Amino acid sequence: MTTPDVRDDDELEELPPLDGDEGEKPPPEAQPDDVDDVGGEASLDDSTGEADPVDTAELDLDEGEEGWVGEPAETPDLDMGEVALIDFGGNVPATEDVEAPGVGDEDFGFGNAPERGGLDGGDEGPLAADEELREQDLPALDADEEGDLEDAALVDAGFAADEPLGLAWATEPWSRVGAPVALAAATAVACAGRGALVAGRSEGGTAELVRVDLEGTSQSVPSDGLEVADVRALAVEGDVVAALVEGGGLRVSRDGGARFVATGEAMVAAGVALAAGELWVRTRAGALLVARAGEATFAKHVAAGAVAAMARDAAAGGGMAALALDDAGTPAALVRVMVDGGAAREAIDGAEARSPALLAARGGHVAYAARRGGVVRRTPEGAWVEHAWEGSVTALAFLDDAGALVAATYSDADDTTALVRLDAAGGAAVVARIGAAHGEPEVDGRVLALVHDDARGVVWVAGGFGVAAFAVT
């Protein structure tokens, strides 16, 4: 046991007075003789005596006094009636005598509520019978073993129920078909053989010209003499492949894309098409040029004049179509060039075209992208009808001879492209959406090229997301 350090009082320094003047004489210290002798031996007990019994000998108590409960009233003549200290037998609720707004005769149903002892927080399921989770509401445990399920069966009806571009979704959206193609991005696509010819960039970063089909076959084409990374448009007919490259150059292959050569023409091309063995080129200056089958030189088609856009007629045996400009540089006429060399010019009575202009043609049906959004379409009867929606149309193609049209429309707000189907009757609906891939900043959802494959009933699309095929329904 450690003995506490007890120091003599003489060893402590003298403390200053708590009050008064510093010069004031301190009171004399108490001496041992001044302490009253309490008697008895010294004790170390420091208790205060709180637990000791109270000595009532010296207390002045009146044994006749009683508590206040039995005390007689000071005014015995005052009649207070029979007042109970606590009354639990009342049958009338206290709130009936309260006259306050909102109470009165209103019935809040509190008195009719059944007593409920143990309220359930929902951890072990619902309380009410109508909230019961029924077995028929759950999918079968072996649903994935009964064959492929429809996409609509796997997605909540409220999910993705928005209306992109201000248009409703089609009742039967298009589904993506074919095996995925290992291209991180694509700049051009054209129908070729059993599939499509695509100019794009592989996942390893190499620019390639690739033949793909719906069965998953992907074959790289040698493409000697062509900088595939610079390709901006492709046109294919048989073994002839024409490629429009960055800067307006034109490269042509006559062996299916194995070897390309530059044309000897001093021109800056803005569009290219192949139709009935003829190579058509639209220049940036607005000239419409054509090279006859097997010829290396181009001739200007004088009947067209200056044009803003051109497209191959997708109908069997079709020729070419072009949007001709007036003196102010506005598309004002439609020029049709037949396979036999004949040409026809028709005034356009429709909304202003967007710039750069886009055009699609199939038989008597013609459509171009409108400047304000949506498309303007010519019916076989010759009427020009505008169909407007939000977004920017980047590609057009007719789907059949009846006049059904698909327009790739880009929304900059969410970086997605909606494929809008416009039927022959004029009804427009979104059939598919394409978004950016991998979250890479340089990859976007803009469709750069779109073609309809009549033989396989699919639409091929190419863009910063790669290449994809959608089944037309």
Order of alpha helices (4+ residues) and beta strands (2+ residues): alpha-beta-beta-beta-beta-beta-beta-beta-beta-beta-beta-beta-beta-beta-beta-beta-beta-beta-beta-beta-beta-beta-beta-beta-beta-beta-beta-beta-beta
